[in-house]
Amino acid sequence: MNTPIIIGIVIAVLVLIALVAGGVALSRRRRISLSDDSGAQGAVDGTTRQVDKSGGYKAGSGFSFSQGGGVGLAEPPEPTAPTEPATPAAPVPPTERTEVDGQPGVGDDASVPRDSAQRGIQDVALPADEDTAVVDDPAAVDDTAVADDTAVVDDTAVETPEAAQAPAATPRTPDTVEVPESPAELFEAPAPDADTLPDTIPAEAEPETETESAPAAEPDVAPTPATTEEIAPTAGRLNRLRGRLSRSQGAIGKSMLGLLGAGDLDEDSWEEIEDTLLMADLGTTATMAVVERLRTELAANNVRTADEARATLRRVLVDQLWPELDRSVRALPHAGGPAVILVVGVNGTGKTTTTGKLARVLVADGRRVLLGAADTFRAAAADQLQTWGERVGADVVRGKEQADPASVAFDAVAKGIDTGVDVVMIDTAGRLHTKTGLMDELGKVKRVVEKKAPVDEVLLVLDATVGQNGLTQARVFAEVVDISGVVLTKLDGTAKGGIVFHVQEELGVPVKLVGLGEGADDLAPFEPEAFVDALL
Ligand SMILES: Nc1nc2c(ncn2[C@@H]2O[C@H](COP(=O)(O)OP(=O)(O)OP(=O)(O)O)[C@@H](O)[C@H]2O)c(=O)[nH]1
């Protein structure tokens, strides 16, 4: 063989080797093989972190409360403009009801309410000297939104409390509360569901009739009974919530880890991963972001083992939950007045239950809590709240059925200032005959309360089991009031825990609390790391 032929053969072999090597590298970038190396020490990034596989949600640090500075009204309602999320999501204009699954929508009611015909928004009397505070802030009042707000205010109708002189509220430990020695006691005697508790409202506790012309009577404050149920220490009782996210764990965590650990990740696998996330209700934006980051990180970090993949998945999911957001509930008193929390949402999402559960946590924390039953739409709602008040050791201000909710809310805040409580929590109505009626009423409740004290926190309660409809509801509420936090309830009853990602993405507002059951202590602070650990 002559030399040129030998050189040609060598060059051909070299080219062939280069092509094969290039092909392998390319295929490795597109397909990621994972071996089951769960016993191996050392994970990606050199850490040796052991991931909790128990599926337990451990919000070990308890609830975080802070002082608020007041939450303003949302921008004057642009009828079709959705609230701008912090991270731009595909703009979806608020629509009328879109769901077809029979779940309640904003302003819907399953049956025609018995008082729908005569119900309207009534005028509430306000002190004259405080009117200017609101008039000064044109954004705070949109009288076009509340048709009968234009009526003349009767200054005599509400006694003006000495708000400025109200003593600064100091936390105290209620002496009627017995704290159990061990959280185990709570397992032995779970709290009954509020809905199933007997109606304990005595006949004489029925509120006085409120009329526009008559001077407002002292708000009807339901007295706290002498003894209350035992309240669990918040830190210990959160252990009870272990396993409540098991359905979402199966749908997100197990599915994702199964796919990532199955071996070669080709395009079909990535499509399956995408579908898994979408089916768990993460929404398109969060799903695409998670998939994109997973692809990049798995390739860049040369992830090869299932443990490494799990660590990567955990990091990506936690980051997508915006762990840097402030999730403290603004429930601490300030500047001589109580914190004011407005609890809003459609009917049946768990507003009253959440109000009761949160009041329970606050009371256990040594705070004095006053509850305002501004859901005057149905008497049972106020009764339910009053039952909660009795359980947790909080007074309740309520009005007559069909009383103006804004008036009840105003009375509650006034009473809270007078009596020096730490926090006033106002439970609002979740239904009216029309969406417009509900929103007008809610906007008015907030504006009227703000004549007395700033609203520190507006908690939107969403039912995690209703999926996309919850987002539609959320957008409608966000148009009317500045939502400062979301409470996602019934996460125990759904495999779609991914809604947490979607809600935050959509509203740009942090999920602060999660409801994980019907029990009095089944409310937990939302912690991204603990939540993701519970899923994986
Ligand atoms: N499984 C589960 N059920 C919950 C949770 N939170 C609330 N519920 C239940 O949901 C139902 C409705 O709760 P409510 O608190 O009455 O809801 P609401 O929003 O106040 O309803 P309206 O007063 O009609 O506006 C009750 O049976 C609660 O026990 C939760 O986190 N998990």
The ligand as an SDF file (V2000), in Angstrom:
LIG
                    3D

 32 34  0  0  0  0  0  0  0  0999 V2000
  -61.1470   19.3540   53.2870 N   0  0  0  0  0  0  0  0  0  0  0  0
  -61.1460   20.6470   53.6100 C   0  0  0  0  0  0  0  0  0  0  0  0
  -62.3210   21.2860   53.8150 N   0  0  0  0  0  0  0  0  0  0  0  0
  -62.2840   22.5990   54.1190 C   0  0  0  0  0  0  0  0  0  0  0  0
  -61.0780   23.3330   54.2140 C   0  0  0  0  0  0  0  0  0  0  0  0
  -61.3910   24.6230   54.5230 N   0  0  0  0  0  0  0  0  0  0  0  0
  -62.7420   24.6810   54.6160 C   0  0  0  0  0  0  0  0  0  0  0  0
  -63.2930   23.4760   54.3750 N   0  0  0  0  0  0  0  0  0  0  0  0
  -64.7140   23.1140   54.3660 C   0  0  0  0  0  0  0  0  0  0  0  0
  -65.3600   23.8140   53.3180 O   0  0  0  0  0  0  0  0  0  0  0  0
  -66.7130   24.0560   53.6560 C   0  0  0  0  0  0  0  0  0  0  0  0
  -67.0660   25.5150   53.4110 C   0  0  0  0  0  0  0  0  0  0  0  0
  -66.3490   26.2960   54.3300 O   0  0  0  0  0  0  0  0  0  0  0  0
  -66.8760   27.7340   54.8240 P   0  0  0  0  0  0  0  0  0  0  0  0
  -65.8510   28.2510   55.7510 O   0  0  0  0  0  0  0  0  0  0  0  0
  -68.2640   27.6410   55.2890 O   0  0  0  0  0  0  0  0  0  0  0  0
  -66.8490   28.5090   53.4530 O   0  0  0  0  0  0  0  0  0  0  0  0
  -67.2610   30.0290   53.2020 P   0  0  0  0  0  0  0  0  0  0  0  0
  -66.3650   30.5150   52.1280 O   0  0  0  0  0  0  0  0  0  0  0  0
  -67.2670   30.7970   54.4570 O   0  0  0  0  0  0  0  0  0  0  0  0
  -68.7430   29.8540   52.6410 O   0  0  0  0  0  0  0  0  0  0  0  0
  -69.9490   30.9470   52.6080 P   0  0  0  0  0  0  0  0  0  0  0  0
  -70.2200   31.3380   54.0180 O   0  0  0  0  0  0  0  0  0  0  0  0
  -71.0730   30.1960   51.9960 O   0  0  0  0  0  0  0  0  0  0  0  0
  -69.4940   32.0710   51.7730 O   0  0  0  0  0  0  0  0  0  0  0  0
  -66.8610   23.6180   55.1020 C   0  0  0  0  0  0  0  0  0  0  0  0
  -67.4430   22.3440   55.1420 O   0  0  0  0  0  0  0  0  0  0  0  0
  -65.4410   23.5490   55.6130 C   0  0  0  0  0  0  0  0  0  0  0  0
  -65.2820   22.6220   56.6520 O   0  0  0  0  0  0  0  0  0  0  0  0
  -59.8380   22.6220   53.9740 C   0  0  0  0  0  0  0  0  0  0  0  0
  -58.7390   23.1620   54.0040 O   0  0  0  0  0  0  0  0  0  0  0  0
  -59.9460   21.2980   53.6790 N   0  0  0  0  0  0  0  0  0  0  0  0
  1  2  1  0
  2  3  2  0
  2 32  1  0
  3  4  1  0
  4  5  2  0
  4  8  1  0
  5  6  1  0
  5 30  1  0
  6  7  2  0
  7  8  1  0
  8  9  1  0
  9 10  1  0
  9 28  1  0
 10 11  1  0
 11 12  1  0
 11 26  1  0
 12 13  1  0
 13 14  1  0
 14 15  2  0
 14 16  1  0
 14 17  1  0
 17 18  1  0
 18 19  2  0
 18 20  1  0
 18 21  1  0
 21 22  1  0
 22 23  2  0
 22 24  1  0
 22 25  1  0
 26 27  1  0
 26 28  1  0
 28 29  1  0
 30 31  2  0
 30 32  1  0
M  END
$$$$
